[in-house]
């Protein structure tokens, strides 16, 4: 039954389990996929990508960043958003 699982290309060298989320799922604007072991790592990848897109002047990402900025002005709302995304991350199947 479990002879060979196709998705082990996302496992890191140490054999850790990676999870996948897209830029859009993390409040961004495109379908770029991020692979990480922890939600913190995931958030870091998304932030890095967002910064790159910001520097490139990508309009779609600038717009989504603006709405995130709006959210960040309310620490409680930001915390809620973050916790919701963390739950979403934890509910993902291990790939
Ligand atoms: Zn993106």
PDB file of the backbone (N, CA, C, O) and the ligand in Angstrom, with CONECT records:
HET     ZN  A 101       1
ATOM      1  N   UNK A   1       0.809  -1.220   0.000  1.00  0.00           N
ATOM      2  CA  UNK A   1       0.000   0.000   0.000  1.00  0.00           C
ATOM      3  C   UNK A   1       0.840   1.266   0.000  1.00  0.00           C
ATOM      4  O   UNK A   1       0.603   2.171  -0.801  1.00  0.00           O
ATOM      5  N   UNK A   2       1.812   1.336   0.886  1.00  0.00           N
ATOM      6  CA  UNK A   2       2.607   2.551   1.024  1.00  0.00           C
ATOM      7  C   UNK A   2       4.000   2.376   0.422  1.00  0.00           C
ATOM      8  O   UNK A   2       4.981   2.932   0.917  1.00  0.00           O
ATOM      9  N   UNK A   3       4.063   1.613  -0.629  1.00  0.00           N
ATOM     10  CA  UNK A   3       5.369   1.273  -1.193  1.00  0.00           C
ATOM     11  C   UNK A   3       6.216   2.493  -1.523  1.00  0.00           C
ATOM     12  O   UNK A   3       7.307   2.685  -0.984  1.00  0.00           O
ATOM     13  N   UNK A   4       5.680   3.318  -2.430  1.00  0.00           N
ATOM     14  CA  UNK A   4       6.473   4.503  -2.783  1.00  0.00           C
ATOM     15  C   UNK A   4       5.593   5.733  -2.873  1.00  0.00           C
ATOM     16  O   UNK A   4       4.618   5.774  -3.624  1.00  0.00           O
ATOM     17  N   UNK A   5       5.958   6.719  -2.099  1.00  0.00           N
ATOM     18  CA  UNK A   5       5.188   7.954  -2.131  1.00  0.00           C
ATOM     19  C   UNK A   5       5.910   8.936  -3.035  1.00  0.00           C
ATOM     20  O   UNK A   5       7.101   9.208  -2.882  1.00  0.00           O
ATOM     21  N   UNK A   6       5.153   9.452  -3.973  1.00  0.00           N
ATOM     22  CA  UNK A   6       5.735  10.319  -5.008  1.00  0.00           C
ATOM     23  C   UNK A   6       6.313  11.614  -4.485  1.00  0.00           C
ATOM     24  O   UNK A   6       7.251  12.160  -5.066  1.00  0.00           O
ATOM     25  N   UNK A   7       5.755  12.113  -3.380  1.00  0.00           N
ATOM     26  CA  UNK A   7       6.048  13.494  -3.008  1.00  0.00           C
ATOM     27  C   UNK A   7       7.304  13.663  -2.166  1.00  0.00           C
ATOM     28  O   UNK A   7       7.495  14.737  -1.596  1.00  0.00           O
ATOM     29  N   UNK A   8       8.172  12.658  -2.057  1.00  0.00           N
ATOM     30  CA  UNK A   8       9.319  12.895  -1.170  1.00  0.00           C
ATOM     31  C   UNK A   8      10.380  13.832  -1.732  1.00  0.00           C
ATOM     32  O   UNK A   8      11.426  14.031  -1.115  1.00  0.00           O
ATOM     33  N   UNK A   9      10.112  14.406  -2.897  1.00  0.00           N
ATOM     34  CA  UNK A   9      11.066  15.403  -3.387  1.00  0.00           C
ATOM     35  C   UNK A   9      11.067  16.665  -2.534  1.00  0.00           C
ATOM     36  O   UNK A   9      12.008  17.454  -2.601  1.00  0.00           O
ATOM     37  N   UNK A  10      10.020  16.865  -1.729  1.00  0.00           N
ATOM     38  CA  UNK A  10       9.976  18.048  -0.883  1.00  0.00           C
ATOM     39  C   UNK A  10      10.580  17.798   0.491  1.00  0.00           C
ATOM     40  O   UNK A  10      10.627  18.702   1.325  1.00  0.00           O
ATOM     41  N   UNK A  11      11.029  16.606   0.722  1.00  0.00           N
ATOM     42  CA  UNK A  11      11.671  16.344   2.008  1.00  0.00           C
ATOM     43  C   UNK A  11      13.092  16.882   1.966  1.00  0.00           C
ATOM     44  O   UNK A  11      13.789  16.761   0.959  1.00  0.00           O
ATOM     45  N   UNK A  12      13.497  17.465   3.052  1.00  0.00           N
ATOM     46  CA  UNK A  12      14.858  17.988   3.101  1.00  0.00           C
ATOM     47  C   UNK A  12      15.835  16.842   3.286  1.00  0.00           C
ATOM     48  O   UNK A  12      15.431  15.690   3.440  1.00  0.00           O
ATOM     49  N   UNK A  13      17.101  17.156   3.272  1.00  0.00           N
ATOM     50  CA  UNK A  13      18.124  16.117   3.356  1.00  0.00           C
ATOM     51  C   UNK A  13      18.031  15.306   4.639  1.00  0.00           C
ATOM     52  O   UNK A  13      18.340  14.114   4.649  1.00  0.00           O
ATOM     53  N   UNK A  14      17.611  15.940   5.706  1.00  0.00           N
ATOM     54  CA  UNK A  14      17.502  15.233   6.971  1.00  0.00           C
ATOM     55  C   UNK A  14      16.236  14.377   7.030  1.00  0.00           C
ATOM     56  O   UNK A  14      15.982  13.692   8.020  1.00  0.00           O
ATOM     57  N   UNK A  15      15.455  14.427   5.967  1.00  0.00           N
ATOM     58  CA  UNK A  15      14.243  13.627   5.927  1.00  0.00           C
ATOM     59  C   UNK A  15      13.087  14.247   6.681  1.00  0.00           C
ATOM     60  O   UNK A  15      12.101  13.575   6.981  1.00  0.00           O
ATOM     61  N   UNK A  16      13.205  15.520   6.986  1.00  0.00           N
ATOM     62  CA  UNK A  16      12.117  16.208   7.672  1.00  0.00           C
ATOM     63  C   UNK A  16      10.928  16.357   6.735  1.00  0.00           C
ATOM     64  O   UNK A  16      11.072  16.347   5.512  1.00  0.00           O
ATOM     65  N   UNK A  17       9.777  16.494   7.320  1.00  0.00           N
ATOM     66  CA  UNK A  17       8.576  16.639   6.510  1.00  0.00           C
ATOM     67  C   UNK A  17       8.339  18.112   6.203  1.00  0.00           C
ATOM     68  O   UNK A  17       8.378  18.972   7.083  1.00  0.00           O
ATOM     69  N   UNK A  18       8.090  18.372   4.912  1.00  0.00           N
ATOM     70  CA  UNK A  18       7.857  19.742   4.497  1.00  0.00           C
ATOM     71  C   UNK A  18       6.377  19.939   4.191  1.00  0.00           C
ATOM     72  O   UNK A  18       5.683  19.009   3.781  1.00  0.00           O
ATOM     73  N   UNK A  19       5.918  21.147   4.395  1.00  0.00           N
ATOM     74  CA  UNK A  19       4.556  21.490   4.001  1.00  0.00           C
ATOM     75  C   UNK A  19       4.603  22.588   2.954  1.00  0.00           C
ATOM     76  O   UNK A  19       5.565  23.353   2.872  1.00  0.00           O
ATOM     77  N   UNK A  20       3.551  22.650   2.159  1.00  0.00           N
ATOM     78  CA  UNK A  20       3.524  23.587   1.044  1.00  0.00           C
ATOM     79  C   UNK A  20       2.389  24.592   1.191  1.00  0.00           C
ATOM     80  O   UNK A  20       1.249  24.220   1.467  1.00  0.00           O
ATOM     81  N   UNK A  21       2.710  25.862   1.005  1.00  0.00           N
ATOM     82  CA  UNK A  21       1.678  26.899   0.949  1.00  0.00           C
ATOM     83  C   UNK A  21       2.038  27.840  -0.200  1.00  0.00           C
ATOM     84  O   UNK A  21       3.207  27.979  -0.560  1.00  0.00           O
ATOM     85  N   UNK A  22       1.034  28.472  -0.762  1.00  0.00           N
ATOM     86  CA  UNK A  22       1.312  29.396  -1.857  1.00  0.00           C
ATOM     87  C   UNK A  22       1.370  30.830  -1.351  1.00  0.00           C
ATOM     88  O   UNK A  22       0.899  31.156  -0.261  1.00  0.00           O
ATOM     89  N   UNK A  23       1.964  31.667  -2.185  1.00  0.00           N
ATOM     90  CA  UNK A  23       2.041  33.097  -1.895  1.00  0.00           C
ATOM     91  C   UNK A  23       0.648  33.651  -1.573  1.00  0.00           C
ATOM     92  O   UNK A  23       0.471  34.401  -0.613  1.00  0.00           O
ATOM     93  N   UNK A  24      -0.333  33.266  -2.394  1.00  0.00           N
ATOM     94  CA  UNK A  24      -1.715  33.723  -2.200  1.00  0.00           C
ATOM     95  C   UNK A  24      -2.268  33.311  -0.836  1.00  0.00           C
ATOM     96  O   UNK A  24      -2.908  34.105  -0.146  1.00  0.00           O
ATOM     97  N   UNK A  25      -2.013  32.071  -0.464  1.00  0.00           N
ATOM     98  CA  UNK A  25      -2.513  31.581   0.820  1.00  0.00           C
ATOM     99  C   UNK A  25      -1.953  32.386   1.983  1.00  0.00           C
ATOM    100  O   UNK A  25      -2.556  32.462   3.053  1.00  0.00           O
ATOM    101  N   UNK A  26      -0.788  32.987   1.755  1.00  0.00           N
ATOM    102  CA  UNK A  26      -0.126  33.738   2.820  1.00  0.00           C
ATOM    103  C   UNK A  26      -0.327  35.242   2.661  1.00  0.00           C
ATOM    104  O   UNK A  26       0.460  36.046   3.161  1.00  0.00           O
ATOM    105  N   UNK A  27      -1.381  35.599   1.967  1.00  0.00           N
ATOM    106  CA  UNK A  27      -1.712  37.019   1.836  1.00  0.00           C
ATOM    107  C   UNK A  27      -1.007  37.705   0.682  1.00  0.00           C
ATOM    108  O   UNK A  27      -1.053  38.930   0.567  1.00  0.00           O
ATOM    109  N   UNK A  28      -0.355  36.931  -0.175  1.00  0.00           N
ATOM    110  CA  UNK A  28       0.361  37.501  -1.309  1.00  0.00           C
ATOM    111  C   UNK A  28      -0.492  37.544  -2.556  1.00  0.00           C
ATOM    112  O   UNK A  28      -1.719  37.593  -2.472  1.00  0.00           O
ATOM    113  N   UNK A  29       0.153  37.524  -3.725  1.00  0.00           N
ATOM    114  CA  UNK A  29      -0.587  37.773  -4.952  1.00  0.00           C
ATOM    115  C   UNK A  29      -0.339  36.753  -6.066  1.00  0.00           C
ATOM    116  O   UNK A  29      -0.957  36.859  -7.126  1.00  0.00           O
ATOM    117  N   UNK A  30       0.528  35.786  -5.867  1.00  0.00           N
ATOM    118  CA  UNK A  30       0.776  34.838  -6.948  1.00  0.00           C
ATOM    119  C   UNK A  30       0.703  33.400  -6.443  1.00  0.00           C
ATOM    120  O   UNK A  30       0.420  33.164  -5.269  1.00  0.00           O
ATOM    121  N   UNK A  31       0.956  32.453  -7.323  1.00  0.00           N
ATOM    122  CA  UNK A  31       0.823  31.046  -6.963  1.00  0.00           C
ATOM    123  C   UNK A  31       2.160  30.388  -6.652  1.00  0.00           C
ATOM    124  O   UNK A  31       2.278  29.163  -6.663  1.00  0.00           O
ATOM    125  N   UNK A  32       3.157  31.207  -6.378  1.00  0.00           N
ATOM    126  CA  UNK A  32       4.461  30.641  -6.027  1.00  0.00           C
ATOM    127  C   UNK A  32       4.312  29.779  -4.768  1.00  0.00           C
ATOM    128  O   UNK A  32       3.635  30.164  -3.815  1.00  0.00           O
ATOM    129  N   UNK A  33       4.953  28.615  -4.783  1.00  0.00           N
ATOM    130  CA  UNK A  33       4.853  27.700  -3.643  1.00  0.00           C
ATOM    131  C   UNK A  33       6.071  27.825  -2.740  1.00  0.00           C
ATOM    132  O   UNK A  33       7.206  27.959  -3.196  1.00  0.00           O
ATOM    133  N   UNK A  34       5.790  27.774  -1.440  1.00  0.00           N
ATOM    134  CA  UNK A  34       6.866  27.756  -0.451  1.00  0.00           C
ATOM    135  C   UNK A  34       6.823  26.429   0.274  1.00  0.00           C
ATOM    136  O   UNK A  34       5.745  25.905   0.557  1.00  0.00           O
ATOM    137  N   UNK A  35       7.981  25.888   0.575  1.00  0.00           N
ATOM    138  CA  UNK A  35       8.053  24.613   1.290  1.00  0.00           C
ATOM    139  C   UNK A  35       8.833  24.820   2.582  1.00  0.00           C
ATOM    140  O   UNK A  35       9.967  25.299   2.562  1.00  0.00           O
ATOM    141  N   UNK A  36       8.221  24.456   3.702  1.00  0.00           N
ATOM    142  CA  UNK A  36       8.889  24.662   4.987  1.00  0.00           C
ATOM    143  C   UNK A  36       8.442  23.631   6.012  1.00  0.00           C
ATOM    144  O   UNK A  36       7.404  22.986   5.862  1.00  0.00           O
ATOM    145  N   UNK A  37       9.242  23.492   7.050  1.00  0.00           N
ATOM    146  CA  UNK A  37       8.930  22.550   8.134  1.00  0.00           C
ATOM    147  C   UNK A  37       8.046  23.181   9.192  1.00  0.00           C
ATOM    148  O   UNK A  37       7.198  22.516   9.788  1.00  0.00           O
ATOM    149  N   UNK A  38       8.252  24.472   9.420  1.00  0.00           N
ATOM    150  CA  UNK A  38       7.499  25.158  10.465  1.00  0.00           C
ATOM    151  C   UNK A  38       6.804  26.380   9.879  1.00  0.00           C
ATOM    152  O   UNK A  38       7.175  26.880   8.818  1.00  0.00           O
ATOM    153  N   UNK A  39       5.800  26.840  10.589  1.00  0.00           N
ATOM    154  CA  UNK A  39       5.075  28.003  10.100  1.00  0.00           C
ATOM    155  C   UNK A  39       5.968  29.249  10.109  1.00  0.00           C
ATOM    156  O   UNK A  39       5.863  30.106   9.231  1.00  0.00           O
ATOM    157  N   UNK A  40       6.836  29.335  11.102  1.00  0.00           N
ATOM    158  CA  UNK A  40       7.762  30.476  11.187  1.00  0.00           C
ATOM    159  C   UNK A  40       8.645  30.537   9.938  1.00  0.00           C
ATOM    160  O   UNK A  40       8.878  31.601   9.363  1.00  0.00           O
ATOM    161  N   UNK A  41       9.122  29.363   9.544  1.00  0.00           N
ATOM    162  CA  UNK A  41       9.966  29.258   8.354  1.00  0.00           C
ATOM    163  C   UNK A  41       9.166  29.679   7.115  1.00  0.00           C
ATOM    164  O   UNK A  41       9.664  30.387   6.239  1.00  0.00           O
ATOM    165  N   UNK A  42       7.923  29.223   7.073  1.00  0.00           N
ATOM    166  CA  UNK A  42       7.022  29.543   5.969  1.00  0.00           C
ATOM    167  C   UNK A  42       6.799  31.051   5.870  1.00  0.00           C
ATOM    168  O   UNK A  42       6.859  31.635   4.788  1.00  0.00           O
ATOM    169  N   UNK A  43       6.544  31.660   7.012  1.00  0.00           N
ATOM    170  CA  UNK A  43       6.306  33.103   7.049  1.00  0.00           C
ATOM    171  C   UNK A  43       7.550  33.858   6.585  1.00  0.00           C
ATOM    172  O   UNK A  43       7.458  34.886   5.914  1.00  0.00           O
ATOM    173  N   UNK A  44       8.712  33.327   6.956  1.00  0.00           N
ATOM    174  CA  UNK A  44       9.985  33.940   6.577  1.00  0.00           C
ATOM    175  C   UNK A  44      10.176  33.886   5.055  1.00  0.00           C
ATOM    176  O   UNK A  44      10.589  34.872   4.445  1.00  0.00           O
ATOM    177  N   UNK A  45       9.877  32.738   4.449  1.00  0.00           N
ATOM    178  CA  UNK A  45       9.998  32.571   2.999  1.00  0.00           C
ATOM    179  C   UNK A  45       9.057  33.519   2.269  1.00  0.00           C
ATOM    180  O   UNK A  45       9.424  34.138   1.270  1.00  0.00           O
ATOM    181  N   UNK A  46       7.839  33.618   2.788  1.00  0.00           N
ATOM    182  CA  UNK A  46       6.840  34.479   2.179  1.00  0.00           C
ATOM    183  C   UNK A  46       7.267  35.943   2.260  1.00  0.00           C
ATOM    184  O   UNK A  46       7.088  36.718   1.320  1.00  0.00           O
ATOM    185  N   UNK A  47       7.841  36.298   3.418  1.00  0.00           N
ATOM    186  CA  UNK A  47       8.295  37.670   3.625  1.00  0.00           C
ATOM    187  C   UNK A  47       9.428  38.012   2.652  1.00  0.00           C
ATOM    188  O   UNK A  47       9.460  39.098   2.073  1.00  0.00           O
ATOM    189  N   UNK A  48      10.345  37.073   2.488  1.00  0.00           N
ATOM    190  CA  UNK A  48      11.491  37.264   1.615  1.00  0.00           C
ATOM    191  C   UNK A  48      11.023  37.448   0.162  1.00  0.00           C
ATOM    192  O   UNK A  48      11.484  38.340  -0.550  1.00  0.00           O
ATOM    193  N   UNK A  49      10.106  36.585  -0.247  1.00  0.00           N
ATOM    194  CA  UNK A  49       9.551  36.667  -1.591  1.00  0.00           C
ATOM    195  C   UNK A  49       8.816  37.996  -1.779  1.00  0.00           C
ATOM    196  O   UNK A  49       8.949  38.653  -2.811  1.00  0.00           O
ATOM    197  N   UNK A  50       8.036  38.379  -0.758  1.00  0.00           N
ATOM    198  CA  UNK A  50       7.298  39.639  -0.821  1.00  0.00           C
ATOM    199  C   UNK A  50       8.233  40.831  -0.982  1.00  0.00           C
ATOM    200  O   UNK A  50       7.955  41.759  -1.742  1.00  0.00           O
ATOM    201  N   UNK A  51       9.349  40.789  -0.250  1.00  0.00           N
ATOM    202  CA  UNK A  51      10.333  41.868  -0.340  1.00  0.00           C
ATOM    203  C   UNK A  51      10.934  41.939  -1.744  1.00  0.00           C
ATOM    204  O   UNK A  51      11.122  43.025  -2.293  1.00  0.00           O
ATOM    205  N   UNK A  52      11.229  40.780  -2.313  1.00  0.00           N
ATOM    206  CA  UNK A  52      11.787  40.730  -3.668  1.00  0.00           C
ATOM    207  C   UNK A  52      10.808  41.309  -4.687  1.00  0.00           C
ATOM    208  O   UNK A  52      11.189  42.069  -5.577  1.00  0.00           O
ATOM    209  N   UNK A  53       9.543  40.931  -4.537  1.00  0.00           N
ATOM    210  CA  UNK A  53       8.503  41.412  -5.450  1.00  0.00           C
ATOM    211  C   UNK A  53       8.297  42.915  -5.275  1.00  0.00           C
ATOM    212  O   UNK A  53       8.055  43.647  -6.235  1.00  0.00           O
ATOM    213  N   UNK A  54       8.402  43.350  -4.016  1.00  0.00           N
ATOM    214  CA  UNK A  54       8.267  44.777  -3.707  1.00  0.00           C
ATOM    215  C   UNK A  54       9.380  45.561  -4.398  1.00  0.00           C
ATOM    216  O   UNK A  54       9.142  46.608  -5.001  1.00  0.00           O
ATOM    217  N   UNK A  55      10.603  45.032  -4.299  1.00  0.00           N
ATOM    218  CA  UNK A  55      11.755  45.695  -4.921  1.00  0.00           C
ATOM    219  C   UNK A  55      11.649  45.689  -6.439  1.00  0.00           C
ATOM    220  O   UNK A  55      12.128  46.602  -7.112  1.00  0.00           O
ATOM    221  N   UNK A  56      11.015  44.649  -6.968  1.00  0.00           N
ATOM    222  CA  UNK A  56      10.831  44.568  -8.424  1.00  0.00           C
ATOM    223  C   UNK A  56       9.677  45.456  -8.889  1.00  0.00           C
ATOM    224  O   UNK A  56       9.464  45.644 -10.086  1.00  0.00           O
ATOM    225  N   UNK A  57       8.934  46.001  -7.915  1.00  0.00           N
ATOM    226  CA  UNK A  57       7.827  46.885  -8.238  1.00  0.00           C
ATOM    227  C   UNK A  57       6.620  46.167  -8.825  1.00  0.00           C
ATOM    228  O   UNK A  57       5.879  46.736  -9.628  1.00  0.00           O
ATOM    229  N   UNK A  58       6.424  44.900  -8.415  1.00  0.00           N
ATOM    230  CA  UNK A  58       5.299  44.127  -8.920  1.00  0.00           C
ATOM    231  C   UNK A  58       3.982  44.674  -8.359  1.00  0.00           C
ATOM    232  O   UNK A  58       3.761  44.682  -7.148  1.00  0.00           O
ATOM    233  N   UNK A  59       3.113  45.131  -9.274  1.00  0.00           N
ATOM    234  CA  UNK A  59       1.898  45.840  -8.843  1.00  0.00           C
ATOM    235  C   UNK A  59       0.956  44.973  -8.011  1.00  0.00           C
ATOM    236  O   UNK A  59       0.410  45.433  -7.009  1.00  0.00           O
ATOM    237  N   UNK A  60       0.767  43.723  -8.423  1.00  0.00           N
ATOM    238  CA  UNK A  60      -0.147  42.835  -7.698  1.00  0.00           C
ATOM    239  C   UNK A  60       0.331  42.629  -6.263  1.00  0.00           C
ATOM    240  O   UNK A  60      -0.466  42.634  -5.325  1.00  0.00           O
ATOM    241  N   UNK A  61       1.638  42.450  -6.106  1.00  0.00           N
ATOM    242  CA  UNK A  61       2.177  42.242  -4.765  1.00  0.00           C
ATOM    243  C   UNK A  61       2.145  43.533  -3.945  1.00  0.00           C
ATOM    244  O   UNK A  61       1.933  43.500  -2.733  1.00  0.00           O
ATOM    245  N   UNK A  62       2.354  44.658  -4.609  1.00  0.00           N
ATOM    246  CA  UNK A  62       2.282  45.935  -3.897  1.00  0.00           C
ATOM    247  C   UNK A  62       0.887  46.141  -3.324  1.00  0.00           C
ATOM    248  O   UNK A  62       0.724  46.612  -2.199  1.00  0.00           O
ATOM    249  N   UNK A  63      -0.122  45.776  -4.125  1.00  0.00           N
ATOM    250  CA  UNK A  63      -1.507  45.932  -3.682  1.00  0.00           C
ATOM    251  C   UNK A  63      -1.809  45.018  -2.494  1.00  0.00           C
ATOM    252  O   UNK A  63      -2.429  45.442  -1.519  1.00  0.00           O
ATOM    253  N   UNK A  64      -1.366  43.759  -2.584  1.00  0.00           N
ATOM    254  CA  UNK A  64      -1.654  42.846  -1.475  1.00  0.00           C
ATOM    255  C   UNK A  64      -0.872  43.259  -0.236  1.00  0.00           C
ATOM    256  O   UNK A  64      -1.337  43.059   0.885  1.00  0.00           O
ATOM    257  N   UNK A  65       0.314  43.836  -0.430  1.00  0.00           N
ATOM    258  CA  UNK A  65       1.096  44.303   0.710  1.00  0.00           C
ATOM    259  C   UNK A  65       0.427  45.485   1.391  1.00  0.00           C
ATOM    260  O   UNK A  65       0.485  45.639   2.611  1.00  0.00           O
ATOM    261  N   UNK A  66      -0.208  46.315   0.574  1.00  0.00           N
ATOM    262  CA  UNK A  66      -0.927  47.452   1.133  1.00  0.00           C
ATOM    263  C   UNK A  66      -2.042  47.005   2.055  1.00  0.00           C
ATOM    264  O   UNK A  66      -2.259  47.592   3.115  1.00  0.00           O
ATOM    265  N   UNK A  67      -2.755  45.955   1.645  1.00  0.00           N
ATOM    266  CA  UNK A  67      -3.843  45.500   2.509  1.00  0.00           C
ATOM    267  C   UNK A  67      -3.288  44.812   3.755  1.00  0.00           C
ATOM    268  O   UNK A  67      -3.915  44.848   4.813  1.00  0.00           O
ATOM    269  N   UNK A  68      -2.112  44.182   3.635  1.00  0.00           N
ATOM    270  CA  UNK A  68      -1.481  43.603   4.811  1.00  0.00           C
ATOM    271  C   UNK A  68      -1.038  44.696   5.773  1.00  0.00           C
ATOM    272  O   UNK A  68      -1.141  44.550   6.991  1.00  0.00           O
ATOM    273  N   UNK A  69      -0.544  45.792   5.210  1.00  0.00           N
ATOM    274  CA  UNK A  69      -0.090  46.919   6.018  1.00  0.00           C
ATOM    275  C   UNK A  69      -1.242  47.462   6.845  1.00  0.00           C
ATOM    276  O   UNK A  69      -1.094  47.825   8.012  1.00  0.00           O
ATOM    277  N   UNK A  70      -2.394  47.502   6.193  1.00  0.00           N
ATOM    278  CA  UNK A  70      -3.607  47.961   6.848  1.00  0.00           C
ATOM    279  C   UNK A  70      -3.932  47.048   8.031  1.00  0.00           C
ATOM    280  O   UNK A  70      -4.291  47.508   9.115  1.00  0.00           O
ATOM    281  N   UNK A  71      -3.798  45.764   7.796  1.00  0.00           N
ATOM    282  CA  UNK A  71      -4.069  44.754   8.824  1.00  0.00           C
ATOM    283  C   UNK A  71      -3.093  44.899   9.986  1.00  0.00           C
ATOM    284  O   UNK A  71      -3.474  44.744  11.147  1.00  0.00           O
ATOM    285  N   UNK A  72      -1.840  45.194   9.674  1.00  0.00           N
ATOM    286  CA  UNK A  72      -0.792  45.281  10.695  1.00  0.00           C
ATOM    287  C   UNK A  72      -0.987  46.457  11.640  1.00  0.00           C
ATOM    288  O   UNK A  72      -0.422  46.487  12.734  1.00  0.00           O
ATOM    289  N   UNK A  73      -1.796  47.432  11.208  1.00  0.00           N
ATOM    290  CA  UNK A  73      -2.036  48.571  12.084  1.00  0.00           C
ATOM    291  C   UNK A  73      -2.904  48.188  13.273  1.00  0.00           C
ATOM    292  O   UNK A  73      -2.982  48.924  14.257  1.00  0.00           O
ATOM    293  N   UNK A  74      -3.547  47.048  13.180  1.00  0.00           N
ATOM    294  CA  UNK A  74      -4.347  46.532  14.273  1.00  0.00           C
ATOM    295  C   UNK A  74      -3.687  45.248  14.791  1.00  0.00           C
ATOM    296  O   UNK A  74      -3.869  44.180  14.207  1.00  0.00           O
ATOM    297  N   UNK A  75      -2.924  45.350  15.882  1.00  0.00           N
ATOM    298  CA  UNK A  75      -2.159  44.193  16.354  1.00  0.00           C
ATOM    299  C   UNK A  75      -3.041  42.976  16.641  1.00  0.00           C
ATOM    300  O   UNK A  75      -2.620  41.838  16.435  1.00  0.00           O
ATOM    301  N   UNK A  76      -4.258  43.218  17.112  1.00  0.00           N
ATOM    302  CA  UNK A  76      -5.150  42.114  17.438  1.00  0.00           C
ATOM    303  C   UNK A  76      -5.595  41.389  16.157  1.00  0.00           C
ATOM    304  O   UNK A  76      -5.612  40.159  16.096  1.00  0.00           O
ATOM    305  N   UNK A  77      -5.946  42.168  15.156  1.00  0.00           N
ATOM    306  CA  UNK A  77      -6.348  41.593  13.877  1.00  0.00           C
ATOM    307  C   UNK A  77      -5.181  40.848  13.235  1.00  0.00           C
ATOM    308  O   UNK A  77      -5.357  39.786  12.637  1.00  0.00           O
ATOM    309  N   UNK A  78      -3.989  41.423  13.369  1.00  0.00           N
ATOM    310  CA  UNK A  78      -2.784  40.816  12.812  1.00  0.00           C
ATOM    311  C   UNK A  78      -2.518  39.472  13.489  1.00  0.00           C
ATOM    312  O   UNK A  78      -2.217  38.476  12.830  1.00  0.00           O
ATOM    313  N   UNK A  79      -2.635  39.466  14.816  1.00  0.00           N
ATOM    314  CA  UNK A  79      -2.434  38.245  15.601  1.00  0.00           C
ATOM    315  C   UNK A  79      -3.420  37.164  15.158  1.00  0.00           C
ATOM    316  O   UNK A  79      -3.062  35.999  14.986  1.00  0.00           O
ATOM    317  N   UNK A  80      -4.663  37.586  14.980  1.00  0.00           N
ATOM    318  CA  UNK A  80      -5.701  36.647  14.544  1.00  0.00           C
ATOM    319  C   UNK A  80      -5.390  36.071  13.168  1.00  0.00           C
ATOM    320  O   UNK A  80      -5.511  34.869  12.936  1.00  0.00           O
ATOM    321  N   UNK A  81      -4.988  36.952  12.271  1.00  0.00           N
ATOM    322  CA  UNK A  81      -4.634  36.528  10.916  1.00  0.00           C
ATOM    323  C   UNK A  81      -3.512  35.502  10.969  1.00  0.00           C
ATOM    324  O   UNK A  81      -3.555  34.465  10.307  1.00  0.00           O
ATOM    325  N   UNK A  82      -2.498  35.823  11.784  1.00  0.00           N
ATOM    326  CA  UNK A  82      -1.329  34.961  11.918  1.00  0.00           C
ATOM    327  C   UNK A  82      -1.725  33.593  12.479  1.00  0.00           C
ATOM    328  O   UNK A  82      -1.278  32.555  11.990  1.00  0.00           O
ATOM    329  N   UNK A  83      -2.566  33.610  13.509  1.00  0.00           N
ATOM    330  CA  UNK A  83      -2.997  32.347  14.120  1.00  0.00           C
ATOM    331  C   UNK A  83      -3.834  31.510  13.150  1.00  0.00           C
ATOM    332  O   UNK A  83      -3.718  30.286  13.109  1.00  0.00           O
ATOM    333  N   UNK A  84      -4.677  32.191  12.373  1.00  0.00           N
ATOM    334  CA  UNK A  84      -5.487  31.481  11.376  1.00  0.00           C
ATOM    335  C   UNK A  84      -4.600  30.799  10.345  1.00  0.00           C
ATOM    336  O   UNK A  84      -4.837  29.654   9.958  1.00  0.00           O
ATOM    337  N   UNK A  85      -3.572  31.526   9.906  1.00  0.00           N
ATOM    338  CA  UNK A  85      -2.651  30.969   8.903  1.00  0.00           C
ATOM    339  C   UNK A  85      -1.860  29.818   9.495  1.00  0.00           C
ATOM    340  O   UNK A  85      -1.570  28.836   8.813  1.00  0.00           O
ATOM    341  N   UNK A  86      -1.508  29.946  10.782  1.00  0.00           N
ATOM    342  CA  UNK A  86      -0.775  28.878  11.448  1.00  0.00           C
ATOM    343  C   UNK A  86      -1.636  27.603  11.506  1.00  0.00           C
ATOM    344  O   UNK A  86      -1.154  26.496  11.268  1.00  0.00           O
ATOM    345  N   UNK A  87      -2.920  27.795  11.828  1.00  0.00           N
ATOM    346  CA  UNK A  87      -3.834  26.656  11.876  1.00  0.00           C
ATOM    347  C   UNK A  87      -3.968  26.021  10.505  1.00  0.00           C
ATOM    348  O   UNK A  87      -3.996  24.798  10.368  1.00  0.00           O
ATOM    349  N   UNK A  88      -4.052  26.878   9.487  1.00  0.00           N
ATOM    350  CA  UNK A  88      -4.150  26.401   8.107  1.00  0.00           C
ATOM    351  C   UNK A  88      -2.913  25.573   7.773  1.00  0.00           C
ATOM    352  O   UNK A  88      -3.001  24.509   7.159  1.00  0.00           O
ATOM    353  N   UNK A  89      -1.767  26.087   8.190  1.00  0.00           N
ATOM    354  CA  UNK A  89      -0.498  25.401   7.952  1.00  0.00           C
ATOM    355  C   UNK A  89      -0.476  24.047   8.654  1.00  0.00           C
ATOM    356  O   UNK A  89      -0.093  23.036   8.066  1.00  0.00           O
ATOM    357  N   UNK A  90      -0.897  24.041   9.932  1.00  0.00           N
ATOM    358  CA  UNK A  90      -0.854  22.802  10.691  1.00  0.00           C
ATOM    359  C   UNK A  90      -1.848  21.760  10.203  1.00  0.00           C
ATOM    360  O   UNK A  90      -1.650  20.561  10.396  1.00  0.00           O
ATOM    361  N   UNK A  91      -2.912  22.224   9.574  1.00  0.00           N
ATOM    362  CA  UNK A  91      -3.929  21.305   9.062  1.00  0.00           C
ATOM    363  C   UNK A  91      -3.521  20.684   7.730  1.00  0.00           C
ATOM    364  O   UNK A  91      -4.142  19.732   7.258  1.00  0.00           O
ATOM    365  N   UNK A  92      -2.467  21.238   7.134  1.00  0.00           N
ATOM    366  CA  UNK A  92      -2.024  20.717   5.835  1.00  0.00           C
ATOM    367  C   UNK A  92      -1.482  19.297   5.961  1.00  0.00           C
ATOM    368  O   UNK A  92      -0.887  18.933   6.975  1.00  0.00           O
ATOM    369  N   UNK A  93      -1.696  18.506   4.919  1.00  0.00           N
ATOM    370  CA  UNK A  93      -1.095  17.175   4.956  1.00  0.00           C
ATOM    371  C   UNK A  93       0.417  17.286   4.780  1.00  0.00           C
ATOM    372  O   UNK A  93       0.911  18.170   4.080  1.00  0.00           O
ATOM    373  N   UNK A  94       1.126  16.394   5.413  1.00  0.00           N
ATOM    374  CA  UNK A  94       2.582  16.359   5.213  1.00  0.00           C
ATOM    375  C   UNK A  94       2.886  15.798   3.835  1.00  0.00           C
ATOM    376  O   UNK A  94       2.373  14.747   3.450  1.00  0.00           O
ATOM    377  N   UNK A  95       3.719  16.507   3.106  1.00  0.00           N
ATOM    378  CA  UNK A  95       4.021  16.029   1.749  1.00  0.00           C
ATOM    379  C   UNK A  95       5.437  15.477   1.681  1.00  0.00           C
ATOM    380  O   UNK A  95       5.874  15.028   0.622  1.00  0.00           O
TER     381      UNK A  95
HETATM  382 ZN    ZN A 101       3.985  36.104  -4.836  1.00  0.00          ZN
END
